[in-house]
C-alpha cells in the first residue's frame, strides 16, 4: 500500500468532514439568531400595539406529529351500562341519551363539575373535556382529548349536553373518534410566540388585546375524509378570555374558523 496516497485520502476525508461539521454548526447559529431576531421583533410589535401576554409562554422547542383516527360505530353493547338514561343510536355514528331524572348542576358551570359528570354518565366520558357553556341556548360543549391535548372544534369527537330552564342536564348527543394512531415522523413545531405573531400579521389581534390562554391541541386537517380523520397539531390562542383562534403548529398558518364544518359535511 502506498502510504503517501493513503495519508492524502485520510487528510481529504477529514477535510470534507470538518467542512460538513462547520456548515452544520453555522446553520444552527443562523437558525438561533433568526429565531432570536423574530421573537425580539414580535415582542416589540406587540408592545407597540399594547398587546399583552398574560402568562409565560413555553420556551422549549416542541415536536409532534399527525394523528389519524376513525369515527366509532356504536352498537347495543355500548348502551347497556349507561346510568339513568334511555339511549339510542342514530346513523351508527351518533349516540343520543335522555335522562330519566335530570341531573342537576351548580348555578355557575365549572369545568371540573362537567368533567365529573362526563365520567359518571357518558360512554368513555373520561376522554372528553369541557370546552364551553352557552347560556342562551343552554348547551355545554365538550371535546375529545388525547394525551391531554384537545381535538378543537371537532364534531366527530364531541359531546353536547342540553340543559333545561332549571340548569339541569336533560339529554345529550355524542360522537367519538377511535383507533387513534400517530402518523408520520415527529416534526418540530412553531413556537407559541410565532403562532401569536401569525395571528397578529393576519389582522386577528387588535391593539390593546390580552392573550389570556395558549394551549397545544389538534385540529382537523384539510386531508380529512369521510372514513378517517387526519388531525394536525394546533395552537389554540385565546384573546381577552372570549375569542378563540387557531394556528397550524407545523407551518404557522392561521386556521380559518368553520373549516371543520366545511370539511366534515
Beta strands, then each sheet from edge to edge (+ up, - down):
strand 1: 52-53
strand 2: 63-71
strand 3: 85-90
strand 4: 94-104
strand 5: 128-134
strand 6: 139-146
strand 7: 149-150
strand 8: 158-163
strand 9: 168-174
strand 10: 177-188
strand 11: 210-220
strand 12: 228-239
strand 13: 243-248
strand 14: 254-255
sheet 1: 1+ 11+ 12- 2+ 10-
sheet 2: 1+ 11+ 12- 13+ 14-
sheet 3: 3+ 4- 9+ 8- 6+ 5-
sheet 4: 3+ 4- 9+ 8- 6+ 7-
end
